[in-house]
Amino acid sequence: MQTETGVWKRRLVPVLLVAAFCGILFRLYWIQMIAVHSFSREEADLITEAEEQQSGVFMVDSGRGQILDRNGISLTGERDWRLIVFPLSESQWRVDTDKLNRVARIIGLSPREFRETVKALRRPQVLHDRKGKEEALSEKQAEAIQELEVPGVYALKTDYRQDPDRLARQVIGRVERNPFLIRERYPDEWTNGRYQAHSRIGVTGLEAAFEPFLRGGRQHLLTYITDGGGRPLNGLHMATRESGGAIPYRVVSTLDQRAQRVAEKNLEEAGVTEGAVVVQDLASGDILAMASRPSLESAGKNQNPWNNRALMEMTPGSIFKTVTAVAALDTGKVKPGETFDCNGHLGRYGMKDSKPGGHGRQSLEEAYANSCNVVFARVAERVGGKTLKDYAHRMGVGERILWSGPVFKEKDFRQLPQEQTGLIFSKETSLEDSGAVAQTGIGQRDVKVTPLQAVNMVTTLFQEGKTLNPRIAREIQRPDGEVLYRFPPHALKTEKKIASFALERVRHMMRLAVTDGTARSLQGASLALGAKTGTAQVGPDKDTYNKWMVGYGPYEKPRFAAAVVIRSVRDSGDMRAHEVFRKVMEGLEKELKGEKKG
């Protein structure tokens, strides 16, 4: 009787598995059928959550157009053979030990190394080499792995667009399955079937901005069932889903992958948990690098790693004195050779200077180099709130500045829609309030600036009175490389240019800050630099700081402007912004030496 019961149980297990599998498929079918109807956002989120709990998708090939750097190097990955591996259970290791060991040898790993690497997986992903870098397979290797037919181990041709280690992730942006967003943004394309429920769409960065041009192609997805905890049930159900579409275009960005690597590397090595680096070409105004932290791996519980910190507004502190200095000189409110006294405080506003006892008698240039709050508060009072606000806007601070304009049917196309505006004075602040104006002149009070605006402010010093609308994308190309649309250079429309003598003097002030002022830490750099430091008190208790450094180099023949910010640090003396700025500028000079790009 026991034997018969055992046989009965063995026969019943496959039946139960099939029944369970059919039940899951039935629920997924219902979810899919329901999802094409109209629901509230809350209901839609619940439907999506339910579906995601029961099924998963690995994007083998997105079918999307490439995003290239300015030299034609792909920032979204080349299509090539890669090894995609799912988390494997102990029973799978026992059953397929010999085959899995052969897979290890094919890719150049020992069986032990391969097993340790795979055991660390929590979701299906492209396998990396010993150094943690994604590595393509040869066609011969791919064929050998395919012949083994190991469940959960696939050698497939993929663009691996979701590679978390790829450069410029926040700039490039995220692609996800989101039928509700598709219906909201592209109702006509949804209706005519160009988008389907399983289609991927760009939701942030360039992927989102250029979605109408990047979409299309044959999307290749690997679908699988997950358990209640979201773990892949490998071998229970695996299928590929392909969808045809129009041939996509490709976007040529202004980024230089070498400059981008320099920026990201130095943020990482400095241990920056939240901050940004932006690098701009002084001649053209094009953005060469835009790096943001936290990364996808380092983000904390309440941090969104897809938020591009380079486009987010924050208190600038003393780097805003650049605007105050330009306004004072260009309006003649401060005369050449005029000096000021600083005794360490400005009693009527309760403002204290960073140097106990004050800086004594000094010129405007010296006060800028020393980052003297007392002198610049007085200068701001002279300039006045209305004029200070006007010059901030004329220098591209307090408004969105990235390239925008009509592109085909879209009247106000923005290359990165997530860019924030910044702020000079809040609506509640009177421009006649002397105390508010004094605090604004030193970059506190209501002032908010994005790192993009900060670097463009420096570039404006070299543009003969113009303020450029920097580009992050240069052109849209057809698949054969023919230009479909080229983004022409733009500048802010202003009634009057800033005088060249005012711009030249502020450029000299930045050099003086390095030779004799608060940026003296840059004296040991391998090239001469001009810079301005900034420390902004932030938080409810003003006990954390945004640490800034902006500037340009090389001093003799300026080519690059850069802005570095490290957000919400506890130590007001934190010098990492200095270190990152110096290393980024040295890296740019080394990697891009001798090039003439415009």
Secondary structure, DSSP 8 states (H G I E B T S, - for coil): -HHHHHHHHHHHHHHHHHHHHHHHHHHHHHHHHHHTS---HHHHHHHHHHHHHHEEEEEEE-----EE-TTS-BSS---EEEEEE----HHHHHHTHHHHHHHHHHTT--HHHHHHHHHT-SS-EE-B-TTS-B----HHHHHHHHHH--TTEEEEEE--TT-TTSTTHHHH--EEE-HHHHHHH-HHHHHTTSS-TT-EEE-SHHHHHTHHHH--S-EEEEEEEB-TTS-B-TTT-EEEEEE------EEEES--HHHHHHHHHHHHHTT-SSEEEEEEETTT--EEEEEEES-TTT--TT--TTS-GGGS-B--GGGGHHHHHHHHHHHTSS-TT-EEEE-SEEGGGTEE-SSTT--EEEEHHHHHHHT-HHHHHHHHHHH-HHHHHHHHHHTT-SS--S-EEEETTEEEEESSTT----BSS-TTS-TT-HHHHHHHHTT-TT-BB-HHHHHHHHHHTTTTT--EE--SEEEEE-TTS-EEEE---EE---SS---HHHHHHHHHHHHHHHHHSTTGGGGGSSS--EEEEEEEEESTTS-EEEEEEEEEE-SSS--EEEEEEEEEES-TT--HHHHHHHHHHHHHHHHTTT----
